[in-house]
């Protein structure tokens, strides 16, 4: 009986050769985005001393929460290789619905928010059914939605065009609430402990299943890296007004959706359908249901993002959900690493991508750069992100 050689499945230690091989395959992960953020900080920090000031960084965090939340919804659809062009209009429309119920009809603000998000989910259901049942291209479905829901927004606003929210009301307070220092630090420690615990638990489960695991020092480095990032963020924000509640809400959405995508059957089905819909169908996955749910999630998150934007401005008007919000949300998802071709991406892409876009915008505004230049720079960054994604797909195929 001849001996059978069993391949060594123990994870190999990091080496330069391994790094070169990953780059050749296009498996770059989030490192290009992180490197871009560092470069942005260095460039704008050297050109304007206010860029890295606690006050400006706090404003940056407040600015990115609403668009970042809309970008989270865009990611749900991009994972399937589809697109949602109506997210901006849906965000504005649902913010108007919430404001009308709360201000004009005197509804409870929490109930008004819930109804507005439910309205967004219903819109997403309509988009999903049009896409799956009538088989209209998602581009056409959501392009019609972009125009139609914007028209409904204008109709609901009427002649006035603007509805102000009470400055001391619940909705407005969402963007004007700051965590006490002790709570912010406790939250940072708790998040680090939970992350380290999840890494250790996952490692233990893989060992029990006789699967390869990463070395303990890598787990320690990852947990330590998160601790440094959280401690730095809390320290900087506490130097100004503190950690804003908007950041906590956005970060919570990012983490929860990431856990859903990576640790639930629904998440695995999303990636499977986005990677190969026919193979997923043959594996017994209800492809139609997954696609509809993706559009529902996209519209619901767009609605909530519109509510956060209304809270930031303490008003809704005819430009709510308009301007460049949709384009920035899509660009944030793609720049953060979500593939336009489906099957690859994580919710952290919204966080990283919106950080890049808002940092560029904020830095150029501080330098009084013309908006035309700002748009061209953002376009160049987006084109670079798509080029990296295309090269990554080519390297994976080879």
N, C-alpha and C positions, 0 to 999 in steps of 0.2 A: 504494500500500500504506500503510494508515494506521498510525500509530505506536501501539503498545500500551503503556499505562501499567503498569509493574510496581510493586506495592505495596512500600513501604519496610519491610523486615523487620528493620532494625537496632533492637536494644532501645532503647527510649526512656529517657532519664535520669529519675530519680525526681523527681516533682513533687507538690505538695499535691493537685492535681486528680486525679492518678493514684491517690493514697492514698484519696481520698474515693470514687473509683469502685470500688476494691477492697473497701472497707468496705460499699458499697451492694450489691455482689454477694455479700457474706458471706465473701469470701476473706481471712480474718484470719490464717491460718497459726497459728503457735505464740505469737504476741504476746500474746493474752489470758492464756495460762498464765504466760508470763514476767512480765507485769505483775502477775498475782496473786501470784507468788512474791516479787516485790519488795515488794508491799504487806504480805504476811505477815511478811516479815523486818523491815520498818519497825515494824509494829504490835507484834508480840511482842518485838522487840528493845527497844522503848521501855518496854514493860510489865515486862519481866524481863531484867536484864542478862546472865543466864546463857544466854539463848536463842542468841546468836551466839558463845558461847564455843567455842574449839576442841574441848573435851571433849564438849559437847553436840552439836555438829555431827558429830563422829565417831560418837557413839551414834546419831544420826539416819541416817547412812549405813549403819551396821550393821543397823538396824531395817528399812530399806527393801529390802534386797537380795532376801530370800526372796519377799516379796509381789510385788515388782517382776518377778521371774522368772516367777511364776505369771501376772501381768498380760500378759507377753509372749505367753504361750500363748493367753490370752483374745483378744488382738488378732488372732491368726491366724484365729480363728473369726468374730470381728466383721467382718473384712474381707469375709466372704461374706454378711454380713447375718444370721448365725445367732448362737446363744448357747451357752455351755458352763457349766451350773450345777454340774457335777460336779467342777470343777477343784480345789476345796478338799478334798473327800473323797479324790480321787485323790492329792493331794499328801501328805495324812496317811497314807493306806494304803501308798503306796510308801516313805515314810520308815520306817514300821513294818517293811515287808519288808526294807529295807536293814539296819535295826538288828538284826532277828532273825537274819539271815544272818551279820552281822558279830560280834555279841555272843554269841548262843546257839550258833551252829554254827561259829564260828571262821573264817569265810571271810575272804579278803583284802578289805580295805575298798574298794579300787578295783573289784574284781570285784563286790562287794556293791552298790556304787553303780550299776555298769553293768546288773546284773540288775534293780534297782529301776526304773531309767529305761526299760529294755526292757519291764518289766511295765506301766509307764504307757503306753508306746506301744501295747502290745497292747490295753489298755483303750480307748484312743482309736480303735483300729481297730474294736473292737466297736461303739463309739458311731457311728462313721462309717458302718459297714455297716447298722446299724439305721436310720440316717437316710436313706441313699441307696437301699438295697435294699427295705426294708420301707416306706419313706416315712413313718416316724414323725416328727412335728415335733421339731426339735432341743431345744426346751424340754422336751418330755415325756421324750425319751431321756435327757437329762442330769439332769433332775429325779429320774428313777428311779435313775440312777447315783449321784447325791448321797446318796440314802437307802441304796441297796444297798452301795456301797463303804464307807460309814461303818459299816454293820453288819458287814462283813467285817473292818474294822479292829478293832472291838471283839472279834470272835471270835478274831482272831490274838493280841491282847494278853492275853486270858484274864482270870483273876481278879485278877492283880497290877495290871494297868492301867497300869503304867509300866515302861519299860526304860531304864536309864541307859547312856549311851555313855562309854567311857573318856576321862577329861579330857585324857590325853596321847596319845590316838589320832589317827589320820589325819583322821577325819571332824570331830572336835571342833576340830582345829587349823585347819580351813578358815576358821573365824570368829575365830581367835585368832592369825593370822599377819599380820605387818605388813611392808611393803616397806622395805628400807633406803633412806635418803634419796637416795643417789646413783642408785639404780635408779629411784626414783619420778620424779626430775627428768629422767633420761635417757628414761624412758618418755613423759613429757609432751612433751619436745622431739621425739622420734621420731613421736609421734602428730600433732603439729602439722605436721611436715615431710611426712608421708604424706598428710595432708589437703590441704595446699597443692599437693603434687604431683599428687594426683588431680584437683583443680580445674583446674590448668594443663593436664593431659593431656586432660581433657574439653573444655576450651576449644579446644585445638589440633585435636582430632578434629572438632569442630563447624566450625572454620574450613576444614579440609581437605574437609569435606562441603558447604561453601558454605551453612552454616546460621547463623542469627543467634546472636551470642554476647553475653554481658554484658561491660561495660567492665572493664579490668584492675583498676581501683581497687576495684571491688566484690569481686573475688576476693581482693585484698589485705586488705580490711576483714573478710571472712569468716574468712580464715586468722588474721588478727590477733586477732579476737574469740575464736576458739577458744584461741589461745595465752594470752590474758588469763584466760579461764575456768579452763583447766588449771593455769596458774601460781598463780592464787588458791586453787584447791582444794588443790593440793599444799602450799602455804605454810600454809594453815589447819590441814590435817590433820597436818602435820609438827610444828606447835606443840603437839600432844597426843601420841598414840602413833604416828602415822605414817599412811600410806595403807593401809587394810585390804585383804587379799586378796579379801574378799567383794565389794568395790566393783569391783575389776579383773575378777572373774569376771562380774558382772552387766553391766558396761559392755561387755565383750567380746561377750557374747550380744546386746546391743542393736545393736552395730556390725555383727556378722556377719549377723544376721537382716535388718538394714536393707539390707546389700549384696545379700543373696539376693533380697529383694523388689524392689529397684530395678534390678538388673543381671543377672537371670537370666530365662529363659523362664518358669520356674515362678512367679516373682514377678509377671510381667506377666499370666500366666493367672489368678493369684489376684485381682488387681484387676479383670480383665475379667469373671470369674465373679461377683464381688461387685457390679460395676456393672450388668451385664445378663446373667443366666445364659443366656437364650435366644439372644441375639446371640453369646455366646461359643460356645455349642454349634454354631450355624450356621457359625461361623468355624473349626470343626474341633477345638476344645478339648475334651478329655475332662473334662467337668464333674464327673462322678461321682468320678473319680480325684482331682481337685483338692479336692473336698469331704472325701473320706476322709483325704487327707494333712493337711488343715487340722486335723481332729479328732485325728489321730495326733500332730501337732506340739503341739497344745494340751495333751494329756494328758502327753506326754513332758516338756514344760517345767514343767508342774504338779508332776510327780514330782521333777524336779531342784530346784524351789523348795521342796518339802517336805523334801528332804535338807538344803538350806541352813538351813531353819528348825530342823531337828533338830540341826544343828551348832551353831547359835546357843544353843540351850537345853541341849545335851549330853544330850538325852533325847527319848523319844517317849512319849506318853500318850494317854488317851482323847479329849483335846481337840485332838490334832494335826490340823491342817487344818480345824478347826472355828472356832467363835466368828465373828468378822466378816471372816475372811481372804478368803473368796470375794467378799463384797460390796466389800471394799476393792480387790481386784484388778480387778474389773469397773469400779468407779468410777475407778480410776487410769487405765485405758485410755480411758474416755470423757472424763474431765476433760482428759487429755493431748491430745485432738483426734481420736481414732478415732471414725468415724461408726457409730452403731447401725444405720444403714440399709445398710451395706456399701459397698465400692468406694473408701473413702477412709480414710487413716490410715497412720501410720508407727510403727516400733518405738520411736522416741524418745518417743512418747506415753506409754509405760509409765514411762520415766525421769522425764519432767516431771510426769505425773499422780501417781506415787507420792511424788515430792518434795512436791507440794502437800498431799496427804493426811497424810503423816507429819509435815510441818511444822505443820499445824493441830493434829494429835493431840499432838505433842510440846510445842508452845507452850501448849496448854490444860492439859496435865498439869503443866507448870512453874507455871502460875497456879492450880493446884488447882481447876480448873473441873469441875463435875459431869459425869459421862459422858453424862447425858441431853442436856446442852447441846452436847457435842462431837458426838453423833450428829446433832442437828438442824442444826448448822453444816455438817457434811459433806454432809448431804442437800441443803442449800440450794446448796452449791457444785456438787454433781452435777446438780441441776435446772437450774442456770444453764448448765452445760456442754452439756446436752442441748438447751436452748433456743437456744443459739448455733449448735449443729449444725443444728437445724431451720430456723433463719433462713438459714443458709448454703445449705442445700439449696433453699430457696424462692428465694433470690437467684440461685442458679445456674440454676434452671429458668426464671426470668423472663429 
